[in-house]
């Protein structure tokens, strides 16, 4: 009589998900994409990212994100996202005039 095991089979190394690594070089700056790596989970991805991308203490913060969780706009449709606001001057601060009673602007 054989019983089925409820334990999942271990993930093979070549099946590990791809993670994108972002490094912030110093406080006040944005995180910048540093590269990609394969790891079985977020904790291991963070450890590996630390070892691979911050060897010389060049970072203060790391982000790791599964590649499959990143959603990006299509560069071919950039106008839909980034078209200028021509004809929409009200979106610019220079469109508005300062009221007479306001002295601190």
Number of C-alpha atoms within 10 A of each C-alpha: 2 4 5 5 7 6 6 6 7 8 10 8 10 9 11 13 17 18 25 20 25 21 23 18 17 12 10 7 9 12 18 13 14 16 14 19 18 18 21 17 13 15 11 13 24 19 13 17 26 18 11 15 18 17 10 8 9 12 17 12 15 20 19 23 16 18 14 10 9 9 7 6 9 9 9 7 10 10 9 11 10 8 9 9 10 7 7 9 11 10 11 9 8 9 10 10 7 11 8 6 6 7 7 5 5
